[in-house]
Amino acid sequence: MNEFVMRPIARVRSDFPSKFGIPRQSGLVETLKSTIVFEPEYRNADALRGLDGYSHIWLIWQFSEAVRENWSPTVRPPRLGGNTRMGVFATRSPFRPNAIGLSSVKLESIEHTNEGTVLVVSGADLMDGTPILDIKPYLPFTDSHPEATGGFAEPVRAYALEVCCDTKLLAAFSPEQQQALLGVLAHDPRPSYQDDPERIYGLPFAGKDIKFRVVGNTLTVIAIE
């Protein structure tokens, strides 16, 4: 079998220090902001010439926390309760023969910093430090298919929780982070197979630990530490 080596060209800066709580797909929480910081050898502004003409981009990245030698032809998608198996190529599971992910994000701005030219994006579903393998422009006339069907993911597309949180607790975050956090919580960060109304969960986000409980369809934030 032919093998090849891929090098990270950049890494993600986001408010998620761990996998827990990250939206299951890109675009679910549009207010989430992330920054793409290029590795020193790729910090060449010429490589981004013309990118400012696009509103969205594709990020090709590595599931760095899911790299393993072996693979399974079936996986258990979280949104099906964690017990039903589907073919790995019918899912976006990180546990794949090649641990590669694909995310469509909005390009908010291209900024010049002391770390070179960086990309500020919104709607990313990526953990802090995620390696970016490539960046491509999103083309609305070929990449968008409104008539496409969503398979077994379609029935749970509109699933959301009601979030209750004291505004005093939210004061620990900027207004932009507040909106992003509420969106993340509404999409239910718990593993789908867990439904214990007595359990208190902890979600690390933007340097804080959000404690919450879920009863029925209501998520209540208990504390932000």
Order of alpha helices (4+ residues) and beta strands (2+ residues): beta-beta-beta-beta-beta-beta-beta-beta-alpha-beta-alpha-alpha-beta-beta-beta
